[in-house]
Amino acid sequence: MHSKWKLGGILICLVAGLASVAIIQAVSQGANSLRQGNQRTDARRNPKSGQFVIAKDVEIKVDDFGTSRRLSDPPTTGAKQLTVIDVNLDPGKGHNFHKHSDQEEVVLVVAGKVEQWIDREKRILGPGDSAFIPADVVHASFNAGDQVATIIVTLGPCVGPTGYELVNVANDAPWKTLRK
């Protein structure tokens, strides 16, 4: 029995030693390494350490469908992976059919009713509902109610100097006739 305890003690020391080596190696990689998903990334790739975005300080852009505010993008926060936009869709208006060739997108409805299209499929979404749109898939978002609809749009990775690029297909077949 004494030899079993000794063997167990050796195994515990071995495991503890390996864990210590792993910790020392992680620390020796420096404070510039951050954990992101299952991959390690170097914080030096984004020179900013993070920041708060205060609503009253964000420029409101007037669009033909309502208003938008960039909450995070390369010019605003130095983001490399995510562009986040707060969008207000006026009643009867919307962001017509388009696609993002190199970006995935999530549309989250915060308020109102949104007629959301992914390719040729349409759903009416309400607060808390969302849509995931893969890269290069045509989509559109229209206000389906009589009040302003608010959505949060998240795209990744950032593309181009503003973190957001799109291809307008609203005047191309079949998109120009889908809503008629």
CORDASUL-V226265 format. One record per residue. N is the residue number from 1. RES is the residue in one small letter. PHI is phi in radians with two decimals (* if undefined). NEAR is the number of other C-alpha atoms within 10 Angstrom. D_LAST is the distance of its C-alpha to the last C-alpha in Angstrom with 2 decimals. Layout:
n=N res=RES phi=PHI near=NEAR d_last=D_LAST
n=N res=RES phi=PHI near=NEAR d_last=D_LAST
//
This chain:
n=1 res=m phi=* near=6 d_last=82.96
n=2 res=h phi=-1.06 near=7 d_last=83.85
n=3 res=s phi=-1.22 near=8 d_last=82.43
n=4 res=k phi=-1.16 near=9 d_last=79.08
n=5 res=w phi=-1.13 near=10 d_last=78.81
n=6 res=k phi=-1.13 near=11 d_last=79.80
n=7 res=l phi=-1.09 near=12 d_last=77.18
n=8 res=g phi=-1.07 near=12 d_last=74.54
n=9 res=g phi=-1.11 near=12 d_last=75.60
n=10 res=i phi=-1.14 near=12 d_last=75.33
n=11 res=l phi=-1.10 near=12 d_last=71.80
n=12 res=i phi=-1.08 near=12 d_last=70.76
n=13 res=c phi=-1.12 near=12 d_last=72.29
n=14 res=l phi=-1.11 near=12 d_last=70.60
n=15 res=v phi=-1.11 near=12 d_last=67.14
n=16 res=a phi=-1.08 near=12 d_last=67.78
n=17 res=g phi=-1.14 near=12 d_last=68.96
n=18 res=l phi=-1.12 near=12 d_last=65.87
n=19 res=a phi=-1.11 near=12 d_last=63.64
n=20 res=s phi=-1.11 near=12 d_last=65.70
n=21 res=v phi=-1.07 near=12 d_last=65.32
n=22 res=a phi=-1.08 near=12 d_last=61.52
n=23 res=i phi=-1.14 near=11 d_last=61.49
n=24 res=i phi=-1.07 near=11 d_last=63.81
n=25 res=q phi=-1.11 near=11 d_last=61.66
n=26 res=a phi=-1.12 near=12 d_last=58.51
n=27 res=v phi=-1.16 near=12 d_last=60.35
n=28 res=s phi=-1.20 near=10 d_last=61.85
n=29 res=q phi=-1.24 near=10 d_last=58.39
n=30 res=g phi=1.69 near=10 d_last=58.33
n=31 res=a phi=-1.30 near=10 d_last=56.36
n=32 res=n phi=-1.38 near=11 d_last=53.77
n=33 res=s phi=-1.66 near=15 d_last=52.25
n=34 res=l phi=-2.13 near=13 d_last=49.58
n=35 res=r phi=-1.56 near=10 d_last=48.13
n=36 res=q phi=-2.47 near=9 d_last=44.41
n=37 res=g phi=1.12 near=7 d_last=42.98
n=38 res=n phi=-1.81 near=6 d_last=45.46
n=39 res=q phi=-2.09 near=7 d_last=46.28
n=40 res=r phi=-1.62 near=10 d_last=48.63
n=41 res=t phi=-2.19 near=14 d_last=47.41
n=42 res=d phi=-1.68 near=14 d_last=49.50
n=43 res=a phi=-1.09 near=14 d_last=48.88
n=44 res=r phi=-1.16 near=11 d_last=50.13
n=45 res=r phi=-1.18 near=11 d_last=46.79
n=46 res=n phi=-2.17 near=15 d_last=45.37
n=47 res=p phi=-1.15 near=10 d_last=48.04
n=48 res=k phi=-1.50 near=11 d_last=46.74
n=49 res=s phi=-1.61 near=9 d_last=47.95
n=50 res=g phi=2.02 near=10 d_last=44.98
n=51 res=q phi=-2.83 near=10 d_last=44.14
n=52 res=f phi=-1.58 near=8 d_last=42.72
n=53 res=v phi=-2.01 near=13 d_last=39.59
n=54 res=i phi=-1.69 near=8 d_last=39.95
n=55 res=a phi=-0.90 near=11 d_last=36.79
n=56 res=k phi=-1.18 near=7 d_last=38.46
n=57 res=d phi=-1.66 near=7 d_last=39.49
n=58 res=v phi=-1.62 near=14 d_last=36.10
n=59 res=e phi=-1.11 near=11 d_last=34.38
n=60 res=i phi=-1.67 near=14 d_last=31.07
n=61 res=k phi=-1.74 near=11 d_last=28.56
n=62 res=v phi=-1.61 near=11 d_last=26.05
n=63 res=d phi=-1.95 near=14 d_last=22.68
n=64 res=d phi=-1.22 near=10 d_last=19.54
n=65 res=f phi=-1.85 near=19 d_last=18.11
n=66 res=g phi=2.61 near=18 d_last=21.45
n=67 res=t phi=-2.31 near=15 d_last=24.75
n=68 res=s phi=-2.56 near=20 d_last=26.30
n=69 res=r phi=-2.35 near=17 d_last=29.86
n=70 res=r phi=-1.45 near=22 d_last=31.37
n=71 res=l phi=-1.49 near=20 d_last=33.62
n=72 res=s phi=-2.73 near=25 d_last=34.91
n=73 res=d phi=-2.92 near=23 d_last=34.67
n=74 res=p phi=-0.96 near=19 d_last=37.38
n=75 res=p phi=-1.21 near=11 d_last=38.10
n=76 res=t phi=-1.41 near=15 d_last=38.09
n=77 res=t phi=-2.13 near=19 d_last=39.94
n=78 res=g phi=1.44 near=20 d_last=40.89
n=79 res=a phi=-1.00 near=22 d_last=38.61
n=80 res=k phi=-1.96 near=16 d_last=38.55
n=81 res=q phi=-1.93 near=16 d_last=36.42
n=82 res=l phi=-2.29 near=21 d_last=33.89
n=83 res=t phi=-1.95 near=26 d_last=31.59
n=84 res=v phi=-2.16 near=22 d_last=30.58
n=85 res=i phi=-2.26 near=19 d_last=28.23
n=86 res=d phi=-1.63 near=18 d_last=27.74
n=87 res=v phi=-2.09 near=25 d_last=24.27
n=88 res=n phi=-1.94 near=24 d_last=23.22
n=89 res=l phi=-1.71 near=27 d_last=19.52
n=90 res=d phi=-1.20 near=21 d_last=19.30
n=91 res=p phi=-0.93 near=19 d_last=17.30
n=92 res=g phi=1.36 near=13 d_last=13.66
n=93 res=k phi=-1.97 near=18 d_last=14.35
n=94 res=g phi=-3.04 near=22 d_last=14.41
n=95 res=h phi=-1.66 near=19 d_last=15.75
n=96 res=n phi=-1.12 near=19 d_last=13.02
n=97 res=f phi=-0.98 near=23 d_last=13.36
n=98 res=h phi=-2.77 near=20 d_last=17.06
n=99 res=k phi=-2.58 near=25 d_last=20.13
n=100 res=h phi=-2.07 near=22 d_last=23.83
n=101 res=s phi=-1.01 near=15 d_last=25.91
n=102 res=d phi=-2.11 near=17 d_last=29.05
n=103 res=q phi=-2.32 near=24 d_last=28.14
n=104 res=e phi=-1.48 near=19 d_last=27.27
n=105 res=e phi=-2.51 near=22 d_last=25.46
n=106 res=v phi=-2.15 near=17 d_last=25.58
n=107 res=v phi=-1.92 near=21 d_last=23.29
n=108 res=l phi=-1.98 near=21 d_last=25.17
n=109 res=v phi=-1.45 near=22 d_last=23.77
n=110 res=v phi=-1.74 near=20 d_last=26.61
n=111 res=a phi=-2.63 near=18 d_last=25.19
n=112 res=g phi=1.52 near=20 d_last=22.15
n=113 res=k phi=-2.09 near=24 d_last=19.06
n=114 res=v phi=-2.16 near=30 d_last=16.88
n=115 res=e phi=-1.48 near=16 d_last=13.64
n=116 res=q phi=-1.82 near=23 d_last=15.13
n=117 res=w phi=-1.92 near=20 d_last=13.84
n=118 res=i phi=-2.21 near=18 d_last=16.61
n=119 res=d phi=1.00 near=16 d_last=15.70
n=120 res=r phi=-1.77 near=11 d_last=13.08
n=121 res=e phi=-1.75 near=9 d_last=14.39
n=122 res=k phi=-2.09 near=16 d_last=13.13
n=123 res=r phi=-2.41 near=12 d_last=15.72
n=124 res=i phi=-1.67 near=15 d_last=16.42
n=125 res=l phi=-1.92 near=22 d_last=19.65
n=126 res=g phi=-2.11 near=19 d_last=22.37
n=127 res=p phi=-0.91 near=15 d_last=25.65
n=128 res=g phi=1.62 near=10 d_last=27.58
n=129 res=d phi=-1.39 near=15 d_last=24.77
n=130 res=s phi=-2.55 near=18 d_last=24.15
n=131 res=a phi=-2.36 near=17 d_last=22.44
n=132 res=f phi=-1.80 near=13 d_last=24.39
n=133 res=i phi=-2.12 near=20 d_last=22.80
n=134 res=p phi=-1.15 near=18 d_last=25.21
n=135 res=a phi=-1.00 near=15 d_last=25.87
n=136 res=d phi=1.21 near=16 d_last=23.65
n=137 res=v phi=-1.82 near=17 d_last=20.71
n=138 res=v phi=-1.19 near=22 d_last=17.25
n=139 res=h phi=-2.72 near=25 d_last=15.93
n=140 res=a phi=-2.77 near=20 d_last=14.21
n=141 res=s phi=-2.33 near=24 d_last=15.10
n=142 res=f phi=-2.24 near=22 d_last=13.40
n=143 res=n phi=-1.26 near=26 d_last=15.39
n=144 res=a phi=-1.79 near=22 d_last=14.39
n=145 res=g phi=-2.17 near=17 d_last=17.37
n=146 res=d phi=-1.86 near=11 d_last=19.18
n=147 res=q phi=-2.07 near=14 d_last=21.83
n=148 res=v phi=-1.05 near=20 d_last=22.09
n=149 res=a phi=-1.83 near=25 d_last=21.31
n=150 res=t phi=-1.99 near=24 d_last=23.89
n=151 res=i phi=-2.26 near=28 d_last=23.74
n=152 res=i phi=-1.91 near=20 d_last=26.50
n=153 res=v phi=-1.91 near=19 d_last=25.56
n=154 res=t phi=-2.14 near=21 d_last=28.34
n=155 res=l phi=-2.14 near=26 d_last=28.42
n=156 res=g phi=-2.74 near=21 d_last=31.35
n=157 res=p phi=-1.34 near=17 d_last=33.37
n=158 res=c phi=-1.11 near=23 d_last=33.41
n=159 res=v phi=-2.26 near=21 d_last=32.47
n=160 res=g phi=1.29 near=9 d_last=33.64
n=161 res=p phi=-1.15 near=10 d_last=35.52
n=162 res=t phi=-1.79 near=16 d_last=33.07
n=163 res=g phi=1.47 near=23 d_last=32.30
n=164 res=y phi=-2.64 near=20 d_last=28.60
n=165 res=e phi=-2.40 near=16 d_last=26.87
n=166 res=l phi=-2.45 near=13 d_last=23.31
n=167 res=v phi=-2.01 near=12 d_last=21.49
n=168 res=n phi=-1.39 near=14 d_last=18.24
n=169 res=v phi=-2.13 near=16 d_last=15.76
n=170 res=a phi=-1.03 near=19 d_last=12.59
n=171 res=n phi=-1.73 near=12 d_last=12.93
n=172 res=d phi=-1.76 near=10 d_last=13.92
n=173 res=a phi=-1.30 near=9 d_last=12.57
n=174 res=p phi=-1.58 near=11 d_last=11.08
n=175 res=w phi=-1.08 near=18 d_last=10.01
n=176 res=k phi=-1.21 near=13 d_last=8.35
n=177 res=t phi=-2.01 near=10 d_last=5.53
n=178 res=l phi=-1.12 near=13 d_last=5.72
n=179 res=r phi=-1.60 near=7 d_last=3.82
n=180 res=k phi=-1.57 near=4 d_last=0.00
//
